[in-house]
Amino acid sequence: MDKTIQVIINDIKETVTENTTISQLIIRYKEGDADLIVEHNGRFVYPRKYEEIILSHDDRIEFINPNFGG
């Protein structure tokens, strides 16, 4: 069985498997906006880093959709 960790995504505590990357989260939460902005622990993440960043327990992720709204 895969080990899990707790992370906070858009202010909601979630459980994910260890070694989850930001890219995997984007897929899991269907964040397909081409203009998506991602923050990891309060810092902007460049899209080229999504595959490299592995989440740790209690990390905070914010998905920001700048085109959302009207």
Secondary structure as UniProt FT lines:
FT   STRAND          4..9
FT   TURN            10..11
FT   STRAND          12..17
FT   TURN            18..19
FT   HELIX           22..28
FT   TURN            29..30
FT   TURN            34..35
FT   STRAND          37..40
FT   TURN            41..42
FT   STRAND          43..45
FT   HELIX           47..49
FT   TURN            50..52
FT   TURN            57..58
FT   STRAND          60..64
FT   TURN            66..67
//
